[in-house]
């Protein structure tokens, strides 16, 4: 089931006029935004699914503005008399604990993780990021603006990121290539 995130509480508002302006930017780009590094074209629907799945990850795990190293764990100092088996078991338990509680993720991490699922691949991830770049350019009026630095600004909120993902998914469905007949 497709999940659509509401735009409520976002300071970011993407209008249909802005989507049309983004379409103009995409139409005059030096290369097709819809062709990924594989050399193959992705459909608008596949990119929209990727964005919606990534947005779902942000809802599930929470969003963090920037990535930071994990806090110091609870791995106790090793007893000098401990066997290699005991130390290895302690290390594996620590890794499992860290892996089971990943905490909040960044927008780019959500896009990257989705690339390894049934909802996306590396091409749809790259295309989604390119669409997000275009939307940020239209939103800010700056042709040099990029999504990642925009998403990491101090005042950015989770609702802003969800609004951008939702707008980019709508853009992909409206302006992206249709599946081959």
trRosetta pair geometry for C-beta under 8 A, 3 or more apart (Angstrom, degrees):
i j d omega theta_ij theta_ji phi_ij phi_ji
2 49 7.5 -93 -112 -115 105 76
2 52 5.9 -5 -159 152 88 159
3 52 6.0 154 62 176 71 103
3 55 7.1 -153 96 93 106 106
3 56 5.1 102 53 -86 142 109
3 59 7.6 -104 141 21 149 153
4 52 7.1 -45 -88 -129 52 117
4 166 6.7 80 -165 -128 76 108
5 52 8.0 179 -7 -136 92 72
5 55 5.2 -123 -15 163 135 135
5 59 7.0 -163 -98 -60 120 125
5 162 4.2 -103 131 -175 148 117
5 163 7.9 -113 107 -66 111 39
5 165 6.9 45 39 79 134 112
5 166 5.3 -124 64 -66 90 119
6 162 7.8 28 67 131 44 132
6 166 8.0 5 179 -84 4 164
7 10 5.2 -75 -176 25 69 129
7 12 7.9 -110 -158 86 100 78
7 13 7.3 88 167 -114 134 64
7 159 7.6 93 -170 179 40 96
7 162 7.6 -169 -105 109 46 95
7 163 4.8 76 -133 -114 85 96
7 166 6.2 -132 -71 73 88 152
8 159 7.1 -87 94 -146 49 130
9 157 7.6 -102 139 123 95 143
9 159 4.4 -126 100 -105 91 166
10 13 7.1 148 100 -66 103 58
10 157 7.2 -169 -124 79 57 112
10 159 3.9 -147 -79 140 71 99
10 160 5.2 139 -150 -83 92 45
10 162 6.9 -132 -78 68 126 89
10 163 3.8 100 -155 -43 169 140
11 157 6.7 101 3 26 104 120
11 159 7.5 104 0 91 63 109
11 160 5.8 -19 44 -83 83 107
12 139 6.7 -14 -147 -142 101 144
12 159 7.8 178 30 120 93 78
12 160 4.6 101 -8 -140 119 78
12 163 4.4 163 79 92 110 142
12 164 6.2 -18 125 -54 161 83
12 167 8.0 -105 134 -11 116 141
13 163 7.4 -66 -86 -177 31 143
14 18 5.1 -121 -160 80 69 138
14 19 6.6 80 159 -53 105 86
14 135 6.4 -20 -114 -160 137 115
14 139 6.9 -60 -93 -84 86 107
14 163 6.7 156 1 158 104 97
14 164 7.4 115 -36 -106 135 50
14 167 3.7 44 59 -118 159 148
15 18 4.7 104 54 2 72 99
15 19 7.3 -130 102 -2 44 84
16 19 5.4 -48 -150 34 40 114
16 20 6.5 44 149 -20 66 101
17 20 5.6 -51 -152 35 34 113
17 21 6.4 37 148 -20 65 103
18 21 5.4 -49 -147 36 36 114
18 22 6.4 41 150 -21 65 101
18 135 7.5 68 147 -145 113 76
18 138 5.1 127 -167 141 90 129
18 139 6.8 48 -160 -77 141 64
18 167 7.9 -18 97 -166 120 136
19 22 5.5 -49 -148 35 34 115
19 23 6.5 42 149 -24 63 100
19 167 7.0 -146 -80 -172 102 94
19 170 6.8 -71 -107 109 146 107
19 171 5.2 -158 -141 -96 102 90
19 174 6.6 42 162 67 136 151
19 175 7.5 -172 169 -24 97 127
20 23 5.5 -47 -152 29 34 116
20 24 6.9 38 148 -20 62 99
21 24 5.6 -49 -157 30 36 114
21 25 6.8 39 146 -19 65 101
21 138 5.0 135 101 -136 116 123
22 25 5.5 -50 -151 33 38 114
22 26 6.3 36 151 -17 68 105
22 131 7.8 60 172 -160 133 74
22 134 4.9 101 -152 139 98 112
22 135 5.7 -2 -103 -86 143 61
22 137 7.9 125 -111 67 83 96
22 138 4.9 -75 -70 -34 85 151
22 171 6.0 -41 97 -132 143 139
22 175 7.8 -166 101 17 97 164
23 26 5.7 -54 -147 39 32 111
23 27 6.2 35 153 -25 65 107
23 171 7.5 -161 -64 -155 83 97
23 174 7.9 -81 -76 110 127 108
23 175 4.8 -150 -108 -115 107 149
24 27 5.7 -53 -144 32 30 113
24 28 6.8 8 163 -2 63 108
25 28 6.7 -76 -155 44 25 94
25 29 6.9 49 147 -54 62 93
25 134 5.2 164 97 -151 135 109
25 137 6.6 139 -142 91 164 133
25 138 6.7 -129 -14 -64 144 102
26 29 5.6 -30 -156 -12 37 120
26 33 5.1 -68 -144 6 101 141
26 131 7.9 5 -86 -110 129 73
26 134 6.0 11 -62 -128 90 163
26 175 6.8 109 63 141 152 140
29 32 7.3 128 84 -100 116 17
29 33 5.8 76 49 -45 164 95
31 35 6.9 -93 158 55 101 116
32 35 4.5 71 84 1 111 105
32 41 7.0 -33 126 -108 144 101
33 127 6.4 109 154 -143 77 85
33 130 5.1 -173 -155 127 100 136
33 131 6.8 111 160 -69 134 72
33 134 7.4 -14 -118 -36 158 140
34 41 5.2 30 126 -152 101 88
34 42 5.8 -142 -175 55 76 70
34 43 7.9 31 -164 -105 120 14
34 44 7.5 -51 -117 -65 123 67
34 47 7.7 -103 -127 -34 79 142
34 127 6.2 48 -126 -134 38 134
34 176 6.1 139 -106 -146 123 83
34 177 5.3 108 178 -5 161 113
35 39 6.7 -7 180 -161 109 28
35 40 6.8 -179 -145 95 76 19
35 41 5.1 -45 -89 -89 75 66
35 42 7.7 163 -101 6 26 73
36 39 7.6 -51 79 2 62 21
36 40 6.5 -11 46 63 93 68
36 41 8.0 149 6 -113 75 20
36 42 6.0 53 -23 -22 112 114
36 121 8.0 138 97 99 176 100
36 122 6.8 134 173 109 139 76
36 123 2.6 -143 1 -137 172 92
36 124 7.2 -55 -68 -38 142 35
36 126 5.3 120 -135 59 95 125
36 127 5.8 -78 -77 -40 93 102
37 122 6.6 -51 45 127 117 115
37 123 6.5 -146 33 -95 69 75
37 126 6.1 101 -15 -5 100 169
38 122 7.4 123 -39 78 103 105
38 123 5.2 -58 10 -67 112 124
40 123 6.6 -51 70 -104 90 165
41 177 5.8 9 160 40 125 162
42 46 4.9 -114 -177 77 99 127
42 47 5.6 106 122 -50 125 95
42 123 5.2 164 -49 128 126 117
42 124 5.2 165 -151 -83 160 77
42 127 5.5 -136 50 -3 136 162
42 176 7.7 -42 108 -169 78 126
42 177 7.5 140 96 50 39 112
43 46 4.7 98 57 3 84 99
43 47 7.2 -153 93 -1 47 84
43 176 6.0 97 166 137 48 117
43 177 5.3 -106 -123 89 56 82
43 178 6.4 13 -143 -172 109 15
43 179 5.1 -17 -92 -71 152 64
44 47 5.9 -59 -151 40 34 108
44 48 6.1 36 152 -22 68 108
44 172 4.2 163 -165 163 77 68
44 173 5.3 149 139 -96 115 22
44 174 7.3 -144 -180 40 152 30
44 175 6.5 157 -108 75 139 45
44 176 1.8 150 -82 69 94 121
44 177 5.9 161 -22 44 85 41
44 178 7.1 -21 24 -74 106 42
45 48 5.6 -54 -145 36 31 113
45 49 6.4 34 155 -21 65 103
45 172 7.3 172 -57 133 17 104
45 173 6.3 63 -89 -109 59 76
45 176 7.0 -161 -14 89 46 132
45 178 7.8 52 -13 -134 109 49
45 179 6.8 -32 31 -41 131 97
46 49 5.7 -48 -148 33 32 113
46 50 6.6 38 150 -22 62 103
46 120 7.5 129 168 -111 84 61
46 124 5.3 -112 136 -98 96 131
47 50 5.5 -50 -152 32 35 116
47 51 6.5 34 151 -17 66 104
47 124 5.1 -165 -99 -149 59 88
47 127 5.0 -86 -109 106 126 123
47 128 5.5 175 -164 -71 91 79
47 131 6.8 108 163 -15 137 146
47 168 7.9 -97 144 149 106 95
47 169 7.7 -171 117 -118 74 56
47 172 4.1 -144 89 -143 111 145
47 176 5.9 -171 36 -108 125 158
48 51 5.8 -55 -150 37 32 110
48 52 6.3 28 155 -16 66 108
48 168 8.0 -179 -109 119 62 68
48 169 4.1 91 -147 -158 79 78
48 170 7.6 101 -123 -50 116 20
48 172 4.2 -169 -58 84 83 124
48 173 4.7 40 -68 -51 155 90
48 176 7.3 -147 -30 19 99 149
49 52 5.8 -58 -144 40 30 109
49 53 6.1 30 157 -19 66 108
49 119 5.3 -141 145 -162 100 86
49 120 7.0 -173 103 -65 89 80
49 124 7.7 -29 69 -173 86 152
50 53 6.0 -59 -148 37 26 109
50 54 6.3 25 154 -17 63 108
50 111 7.3 51 156 -144 104 75
50 114 5.4 125 -160 132 74 133
50 115 7.5 35 -145 -79 119 60
50 119 5.9 149 -99 140 48 85
50 120 3.6 88 -115 -95 100 120
50 124 4.0 172 -50 143 154 122
50 125 6.4 -140 -177 -72 140 52
50 127 7.9 99 54 67 152 98
50 128 5.2 -125 105 -53 123 138
51 54 5.7 -56 -147 38 30 111
51 55 6.3 33 153 -21 64 105
51 111 7.8 -6 -104 -107 56 93
51 128 5.1 173 -71 -135 90 123
51 131 7.9 -63 -72 74 137 137
51 165 4.9 172 178 -168 98 84
51 166 7.9 174 140 -73 120 22
51 168 5.2 -164 -125 94 156 108
51 169 4.2 -154 84 -70 131 92
51 172 6.8 164 3 4 135 144
52 55 5.5 -49 -146 34 33 114
52 56 6.5 39 150 -23 62 102
52 119 7.8 -115 74 -173 82 133
52 165 7.3 142 -84 153 37 109
52 169 5.3 75 -51 -111 88 152
53 56 5.4 -50 -153 31 35 116
53 57 6.9 40 148 -21 63 97
53 114 4.7 131 101 -132 113 123
53 117 6.6 -153 162 79 149 141
53 119 3.6 101 -49 131 164 158
53 120 6.3 -152 58 -20 138 111
54 57 5.5 -47 -155 28 38 114
54 58 6.8 39 147 -19 64 100
54 107 7.5 65 155 -167 121 63
54 110 4.0 107 -169 138 87 100
54 111 4.8 15 -120 -82 152 52
54 113 7.4 134 -116 61 80 87
54 114 4.4 -81 -69 -24 84 145
54 120 7.6 23 -45 -20 99 156
54 128 7.2 126 6 156 150 161
54 165 6.4 -145 86 -136 102 135
55 58 5.6 -51 -155 32 38 114
55 59 6.7 39 147 -19 66 101
55 110 7.2 93 -63 154 24 146
55 162 5.7 94 -149 -129 111 75
55 165 4.2 162 -75 121 113 152
55 166 6.9 79 -103 -57 161 71
55 169 7.7 -65 -12 -33 137 136
56 59 5.5 -51 -151 34 37 112
56 60 6.3 34 152 -17 68 107
57 60 5.6 -56 -144 40 33 111
57 61 5.8 -1 169 10 71 112
57 105 6.6 -34 141 58 108 140
57 110 4.3 169 80 -137 124 96
57 113 6.0 139 -132 78 165 132
57 114 6.6 -133 -15 -59 138 96
58 61 6.7 -63 -126 54 23 87
58 62 7.2 -36 -175 142 55 9
58 63 4.7 21 -161 -70 103 99
58 105 6.9 -117 -101 69 63 94
58 107 6.9 6 -85 -102 133 62
58 110 5.1 -27 -52 -85 88 157
58 158 6.9 165 161 -154 117 101
58 161 6.5 -147 -159 113 163 129
58 162 6.7 -159 94 -77 140 87
58 165 7.6 -180 16 -15 144 159
59 162 7.8 68 -63 -99 92 125
61 102 6.2 -34 -140 85 127 109
61 103 7.0 63 -180 118 97 24
61 104 5.9 137 137 -122 87 35
61 105 4.9 34 105 2 143 103
61 110 7.8 -167 44 -89 126 98
62 103 7.0 -59 61 173 122 53
62 104 3.6 -73 103 -98 103 90
62 105 7.3 123 78 16 60 62
62 158 7.7 -76 -164 -100 60 141
63 104 5.7 -4 89 -166 8 111
63 105 6.9 -50 -118 70 44 55
63 106 7.3 68 -160 -125 72 27
63 107 6.9 25 -142 -60 112 73
63 110 7.9 -36 -105 -35 86 135
63 158 4.3 149 42 -111 134 97
63 161 5.7 169 -146 48 158 153
64 67 7.1 105 96 -86 121 43
64 68 7.8 -101 151 11 143 91
64 103 7.4 26 -33 137 136 99
64 104 3.8 118 -35 113 98 121
64 105 6.5 159 25 68 94 4
64 106 5.9 -61 75 -71 78 64
65 106 7.2 0 133 -113 15 90
65 151 7.3 177 -149 141 63 71
65 152 5.3 106 169 -138 87 57
65 153 7.8 -112 -153 62 122 32
65 154 7.5 41 -158 -113 163 32
65 156 6.0 131 -117 67 104 112
66 106 6.5 21 -131 -92 21 125
66 152 5.2 62 -72 -139 94 111
67 105 8.0 3 -93 -151 93 55
67 106 5.4 -72 -50 -24 87 128
67 109 6.8 117 -77 -48 120 129
70 73 6.9 26 126 -56 122 91
70 98 6.5 21 -155 -146 173 115
70 103 7.8 152 -112 16 91 141
73 94 5.9 90 144 -162 150 111
73 97 7.6 123 -154 90 123 121
73 98 6.4 -55 -99 -74 135 113
74 94 7.4 -163 69 -120 70 96
74 97 7.7 -52 45 109 109 158
75 90 7.0 107 -148 152 86 102
75 91 7.4 37 -134 -105 128 56
75 94 4.7 19 -85 -110 103 150
76 90 7.3 -85 48 -165 91 135
78 82 5.5 -110 -174 37 87 139
78 87 5.5 23 -130 -112 128 108
78 90 7.3 164 -101 72 87 155
79 82 4.3 111 65 -35 90 101
79 86 7.9 -28 48 116 107 141
82 86 4.3 -120 -172 85 99 131
82 87 5.3 116 120 -53 124 88
82 90 7.8 -12 180 -7 153 139
83 86 4.7 101 54 3 78 100
83 87 7.1 -146 94 -2 43 86
84 87 5.8 -56 -148 40 33 110
84 88 6.1 34 155 -19 67 109
85 88 5.8 -56 -144 38 28 110
85 89 6.2 29 156 -20 64 108
86 89 5.8 -55 -146 37 28 111
86 90 6.3 30 154 -20 63 107
87 90 5.7 -54 -148 36 31 113
87 91 6.3 31 153 -19 65 107
88 91 5.6 -55 -147 37 32 112
88 92 6.3 30 156 -17 66 106
89 92 5.9 -54 -145 38 29 109
89 93 6.4 33 155 -20 63 106
90 93 5.9 -54 -149 35 28 112
90 94 6.5 31 152 -20 62 106
91 94 5.6 -55 -151 34 32 113
91 95 6.5 30 153 -18 66 105
92 95 5.7 -52 -145 36 34 111
92 96 6.3 36 155 -20 66 104
93 96 5.8 -53 -147 36 30 112
93 97 6.4 31 154 -20 63 106
94 97 5.8 -57 -151 35 30 112
94 98 6.4 27 154 -16 65 107
95 98 5.8 -56 -147 39 32 109
95 99 6.0 29 155 -19 67 111
96 99 5.7 -59 -143 40 28 110
96 100 6.2 25 160 -21 65 110
97 100 6.1 -58 -145 34 26 108
97 101 6.9 -15 168 16 61 108
98 101 7.0 -87 -152 53 24 81
99 102 7.2 0 -165 -67 35 86
102 105 6.8 10 133 -61 119 103
105 109 4.1 -122 -179 90 107 132
105 110 5.6 132 109 -55 124 79
105 113 7.4 -16 -179 -10 163 139
106 109 4.5 101 53 3 78 103
106 110 7.1 -137 96 -5 44 84
106 151 7.4 105 -173 126 94 129
106 152 7.8 -4 -141 -84 121 94
107 110 5.7 -53 -154 32 33 113
107 111 6.6 31 150 -16 65 104
107 147 7.5 -112 107 152 141 111
107 148 7.8 -163 72 -111 111 59
107 151 4.9 -85 21 -168 141 158
107 161 5.1 -144 -83 -151 123 126
107 164 8.0 8 -142 75 150 127
107 165 7.5 -155 -146 -60 110 112
108 111 5.5 -51 -149 37 37 112
108 112 6.2 36 152 -19 68 107
108 129 7.3 44 -118 -103 87 120
108 148 5.9 20 -55 -108 131 102
108 151 7.6 160 -29 71 88 151
109 112 5.6 -55 -144 40 32 111
109 113 6.1 32 157 -19 67 106
110 113 6.0 -52 -142 37 27 109
110 114 6.4 30 156 -21 61 108
111 114 5.8 -58 -152 34 28 113
111 115 6.9 39 148 -31 61 99
111 120 7.9 -111 -167 144 59 168
111 125 5.0 122 159 -147 93 89
111 128 5.6 -165 -138 91 121 133
111 129 6.2 105 160 -60 165 95
112 115 5.6 -45 -159 17 36 117
112 116 7.7 21 151 -8 60 100
112 125 6.1 77 -96 -153 42 145
113 116 6.3 -65 -166 36 41 103
113 117 7.2 36 143 -23 68 112
114 117 5.5 -62 -154 29 45 117
114 119 5.5 -63 -166 87 97 108
114 120 4.2 51 137 30 92 139
114 124 7.9 -87 119 100 108 112
114 125 6.6 156 77 -89 92 98
115 120 4.9 -71 -96 116 40 109
115 121 5.6 46 -159 -178 74 16
115 122 5.1 67 -167 -77 131 45
115 124 7.0 176 -108 65 77 86
115 125 3.9 -28 -74 -42 119 137
116 120 7.9 0 13 80 28 88
117 120 6.1 44 58 37 84 79
120 124 4.4 -130 -147 80 88 128
120 125 5.8 96 159 -54 129 81
120 128 7.8 -29 -134 -19 137 138
121 124 5.4 89 46 15 66 99
121 125 7.1 -121 100 -7 32 94
122 125 5.5 -56 -147 36 32 116
122 126 6.3 31 158 -17 67 105
123 126 5.9 -57 -149 37 30 107
123 127 6.2 25 156 -15 66 109
124 127 5.6 -53 -140 42 33 111
124 128 6.1 42 156 -26 65 105
125 128 5.8 -53 -148 33 27 113
125 129 6.6 24 154 -15 61 105
126 129 5.8 -56 -152 37 32 109
126 130 6.4 33 150 -20 66 105
127 130 5.5 -52 -148 36 35 113
127 131 6.4 36 152 -19 66 102
127 172 7.9 93 133 -113 113 120
128 131 5.8 -53 -150 35 31 111
128 132 6.4 32 151 -18 64 105
128 168 6.4 86 -157 144 75 139
128 172 7.7 -27 -102 -66 72 142
129 132 5.5 -52 -146 37 34 113
129 133 6.5 43 151 -25 64 100
129 147 6.3 -146 -159 46 70 141
129 148 7.9 11 -153 -45 112 95
130 133 5.5 -47 -152 29 34 116
130 134 6.7 34 150 -18 64 101
131 134 5.6 -52 -152 35 36 111
131 135 6.4 34 152 -17 67 105
131 168 4.6 117 120 -152 120 106
131 171 5.9 165 -168 89 123 133
131 172 6.3 -36 -105 -65 167 95
132 135 5.7 -52 -146 37 34 112
132 136 6.4 35 154 -19 65 104
132 147 3.8 38 127 -89 109 153
132 164 5.9 63 -137 159 97 117
132 165 7.7 -11 -95 -87 116 54
132 168 5.3 -30 -75 -83 71 149
133 136 5.9 -58 -151 37 29 109
133 137 6.4 33 151 -22 64 105
133 145 7.3 165 -165 105 68 69
133 146 5.3 -23 -124 -134 98 60
133 147 5.0 -92 -74 -18 55 97
134 137 5.5 -53 -150 33 33 115
134 138 6.5 30 153 -16 66 104
135 138 5.7 -54 -147 38 33 109
135 139 6.0 36 153 -21 66 109
135 147 7.6 48 60 -87 92 106
135 164 6.1 148 106 -150 142 89
135 167 5.8 126 -141 109 148 123
135 168 5.8 -103 -21 -78 148 88
135 171 6.9 -142 -73 -24 115 157
136 139 5.4 -53 -140 39 32 115
136 140 5.9 11 166 -2 68 112
136 145 4.7 -136 128 129 101 117
136 146 6.6 42 81 153 147 9
136 147 5.0 -175 -20 -82 141 61
136 150 4.6 -155 -140 -11 138 166
136 164 7.4 16 -65 -134 85 133
137 140 6.5 -66 -138 48 21 94
137 141 7.8 160 170 -16 52 1
137 142 6.2 -111 -137 81 63 55
137 143 5.6 45 -155 -120 120 35
137 144 7.8 134 -113 35 100 20
137 145 4.9 172 -89 55 58 102
138 141 7.7 25 -171 -71 24 41
139 145 7.8 -115 63 108 87 159
140 145 4.6 116 53 -64 142 163
140 150 7.2 -130 -42 -106 136 128
142 145 4.1 100 82 -34 107 104
145 149 7.8 -129 -160 69 65 108
145 150 6.1 53 179 -58 105 122
146 149 5.5 72 72 21 95 98
146 150 6.6 -168 91 -9 45 97
147 150 5.5 -69 -146 44 29 114
147 151 5.8 26 162 -22 71 110
147 164 7.2 144 -138 165 109 149
148 151 5.9 -56 -143 36 26 108
148 152 6.5 13 160 -11 61 113
149 152 5.8 -67 -145 43 33 107
149 153 7.3 61 153 -52 63 80
150 153 6.3 -27 -166 -16 36 111
150 156 7.4 116 148 -87 58 134
151 156 5.9 122 -166 -167 38 166
151 160 7.8 174 -124 110 66 109
151 161 5.9 66 -138 -100 107 102
151 164 7.6 -111 -88 42 102 159
152 156 6.9 15 -10 19 0 146
153 156 4.7 112 64 -31 82 103
156 160 5.2 -118 -159 66 77 145
156 161 6.9 70 167 -47 114 92
157 160 4.9 107 57 -3 71 101
157 161 7.7 -140 99 -2 43 84
158 161 5.7 -56 -154 35 40 110
158 162 6.3 36 152 -16 71 106
159 162 5.6 -53 -144 41 35 111
159 163 6.1 41 153 -25 66 105
160 163 5.6 -53 -149 33 29 114
160 164 6.6 27 153 -17 62 104
161 164 5.8 -55 -152 35 32 109
161 165 6.4 30 152 -17 66 106
162 165 5.7 -54 -146 38 34 110
162 166 6.1 35 155 -20 67 108
163 166 5.7 -55 -145 38 28 112
163 167 6.2 28 156 -17 64 108
164 167 5.7 -54 -143 39 30 110
164 168 6.1 30 157 -19 65 107
165 168 5.8 -55 -144 38 29 110
165 169 6.3 31 154 -20 64 105
166 169 5.8 -53 -149 34 29 111
166 170 6.5 29 152 -17 63 105
167 170 5.6 -53 -148 37 33 112
167 171 6.3 37 151 -22 65 105
168 171 5.4 -49 -146 35 34 116
168 172 6.3 38 153 -23 65 102
169 172 5.7 -50 -148 33 31 112
169 173 6.5 28 155 -15 64 105
170 173 6.0 -57 -149 38 31 108
170 174 6.1 21 156 -13 66 114
171 174 5.9 -67 -145 43 27 105
171 175 5.7 -27 178 27 68 114
171 176 7.6 90 126 -33 63 93
172 175 7.1 -74 -120 56 16 76
172 176 4.4 16 -171 -28 61 136
173 176 6.6 -10 -70 29 13 110
